[in-house]
Amino acid sequence: MDNNTKQKKGWFKKWWIWVIIVFFLIALAQSIGNNKEVINEKVNDAQSDINDSMSDAKKDIDAIDKDEPEVPTEYKSALTKAKQYSSTMHMSKAGIYAQLTSEYGEKFSAEAAQYAVDNLKADYNANALVKLRNIRRLCQCHQKQFVIN
């Protein structure tokens, strides 16, 4: 080889490449650090919102408990079940009462069932309408099964 010819250095042996890489890594590290701060700030805000909501809910529950006379647990359970029957099965007032007192249903006492029906805030007309629509849909499905093409 000739002494006058210079050998080329690999790209990784040039000093200015390493300077660029170091600056890039510093910028990347700062960017990641800033993102963590933003995420931590958002998490803290969400936690404070949740804590505020929880304290408001506790105040509301305490206010309700002070306003209402003491209601037995069985009555509260019957009311909860009545709400479920009304919202999911769209039952009538008599149907809910029968389900709550039935020996094959919930087996609540007559007093608990009556309390639940009396204190249930349900739109029985809307329940009847939804029930009728469900029955019509069911009947239409069955009629379609028997249609011969």
C-alpha positions as CSV (number, residue, x, y, z in Angstrom):
1,M,0.0,0.0,0.0
2,D,1.0,3.5,-0.6
3,N,1.8,5.7,2.4
4,N,0.2,8.6,0.5
5,T,-3.2,7.1,0.4
6,K,-5.4,7.7,3.4
7,Q,-7.6,5.0,4.8
8,K,-11.2,6.0,5.4
9,K,-12.4,5.8,9.0
10,G,-15.6,4.0,9.7
11,W,-18.6,6.2,10.4
12,F,-18.6,5.2,14.0
13,K,-15.0,6.4,14.4
14,K,-15.8,10.0,13.5
15,W,-16.0,12.3,16.5
16,W,-18.9,14.5,15.2
17,I,-21.2,11.4,14.8
18,W,-20.8,10.7,18.5
19,V,-21.6,14.3,19.4
20,I,-24.8,14.1,17.4
21,I,-25.7,10.8,19.0
22,V,-25.1,12.3,22.5
23,F,-27.3,15.3,21.8
24,F,-30.0,13.1,20.4
25,L,-29.9,10.9,23.5
26,I,-30.1,13.9,25.9
27,A,-33.1,15.3,24.0
28,L,-34.8,11.9,24.1
29,A,-34.2,11.5,27.8
30,Q,-35.7,15.0,28.5
31,S,-38.7,14.2,26.3
32,I,-39.3,11.0,28.3
33,G,-39.0,12.9,31.6
34,N,-41.5,15.5,30.5
35,N,-44.0,12.9,29.4
36,K,-43.7,11.2,32.8
37,E,-44.4,14.5,34.5
38,V,-47.5,15.1,32.4
39,I,-48.8,11.6,33.0
40,N,-48.2,11.9,36.7
41,E,-50.0,15.2,36.7
42,K,-53.0,13.7,34.9
43,V,-53.1,10.7,37.2
44,N,-53.1,13.0,40.2
45,D,-55.9,15.1,38.8
46,A,-57.9,12.0,38.1
47,Q,-57.3,10.7,41.7
48,S,-58.4,14.1,43.2
49,D,-61.5,14.0,41.0
50,I,-62.4,10.5,42.2
51,N,-61.7,11.5,45.8
52,D,-64.0,14.6,45.4
53,S,-66.7,12.4,43.9
54,M,-66.4,9.9,46.6
55,S,-66.7,12.5,49.3
56,D,-69.7,14.0,47.6
57,A,-71.3,10.6,47.4
58,K,-70.6,9.9,51.1
59,K,-72.2,13.3,52.0
60,D,-75.3,12.4,49.9
61,I,-75.6,9.0,51.5
62,D,-75.3,10.5,55.0
63,A,-77.9,13.1,54.1
64,I,-80.3,10.4,52.9
65,D,-79.6,8.2,55.9
66,K,-80.4,11.2,58.2
67,D,-83.6,12.0,56.4
68,E,-85.0,8.5,56.1
69,P,-86.2,6.5,59.1
70,E,-84.3,3.3,59.7
71,V,-85.4,0.7,57.1
72,P,-84.8,-2.9,57.7
73,T,-82.3,-4.7,55.5
74,E,-84.9,-7.1,54.2
75,Y,-87.0,-4.2,52.9
76,K,-84.0,-2.6,51.2
77,S,-83.1,-5.9,49.6
78,A,-86.7,-6.3,48.4
79,L,-86.6,-2.8,46.9
80,T,-83.3,-3.5,45.1
81,K,-84.7,-6.7,43.6
82,A,-87.9,-4.8,42.6
83,K,-85.7,-2.3,40.8
84,Q,-84.0,-5.1,38.9
85,Y,-87.2,-6.7,37.9
86,S,-88.7,-3.4,36.7
87,S,-85.6,-2.4,34.7
88,T,-84.6,-5.7,33.2
89,M,-87.8,-7.7,32.9
90,H,-90.2,-4.8,32.7
91,M,-92.7,-6.4,35.1
92,S,-96.0,-4.9,36.3
93,K,-96.6,-3.9,39.9
94,A,-98.5,-7.1,40.6
95,G,-95.9,-9.2,38.8
96,I,-93.1,-7.7,40.9
97,Y,-95.1,-8.2,44.1
98,A,-95.8,-11.8,43.1
99,Q,-92.2,-12.5,42.2
100,L,-90.9,-11.0,45.5
101,T,-93.3,-13.1,47.7
102,S,-93.3,-16.3,45.7
103,E,-91.9,-19.4,47.3
104,Y,-90.2,-20.1,43.9
105,G,-88.9,-16.5,43.6
106,E,-87.3,-14.3,46.2
107,K,-89.3,-15.4,49.3
108,F,-89.6,-12.0,50.8
109,S,-92.2,-11.3,53.5
110,A,-95.4,-9.7,52.3
111,E,-94.5,-6.5,54.2
112,A,-91.1,-6.2,52.6
113,A,-92.6,-6.8,49.1
114,Q,-95.3,-4.2,49.7
115,Y,-92.6,-1.7,50.9
116,A,-90.6,-2.4,47.7
117,V,-93.6,-2.0,45.4
118,D,-94.8,1.2,47.2
119,N,-91.3,2.8,47.1
120,L,-90.3,1.7,43.6
121,K,-90.2,4.6,41.3
122,A,-91.1,2.8,38.1
123,D,-93.1,3.8,35.0
124,Y,-95.4,0.8,34.8
125,N,-97.0,2.1,31.6
126,A,-93.5,2.2,29.9
127,N,-92.8,-1.3,31.3
128,A,-96.0,-2.6,29.8
129,L,-95.1,-1.0,26.4
130,V,-91.6,-2.5,26.4
131,K,-93.0,-5.9,27.4
132,L,-95.6,-5.7,24.6
133,R,-92.9,-4.9,22.0
134,N,-90.8,-7.8,23.2
135,I,-93.8,-10.2,22.9
136,R,-94.5,-8.9,19.4
137,R,-90.9,-9.3,18.3
138,L,-91.0,-12.9,19.7
139,C,-94.2,-13.7,17.9
140,Q,-92.8,-12.3,14.6
141,C,-89.7,-14.4,15.0
142,H,-91.8,-17.6,15.5
143,Q,-94.0,-16.7,12.6
144,K,-90.9,-16.4,10.3
145,Q,-89.8,-19.8,11.4
146,F,-92.9,-21.4,10.1
147,V,-93.0,-19.6,6.7
148,I,-92.4,-22.1,3.9
149,N,-90.4,-20.8,0.9
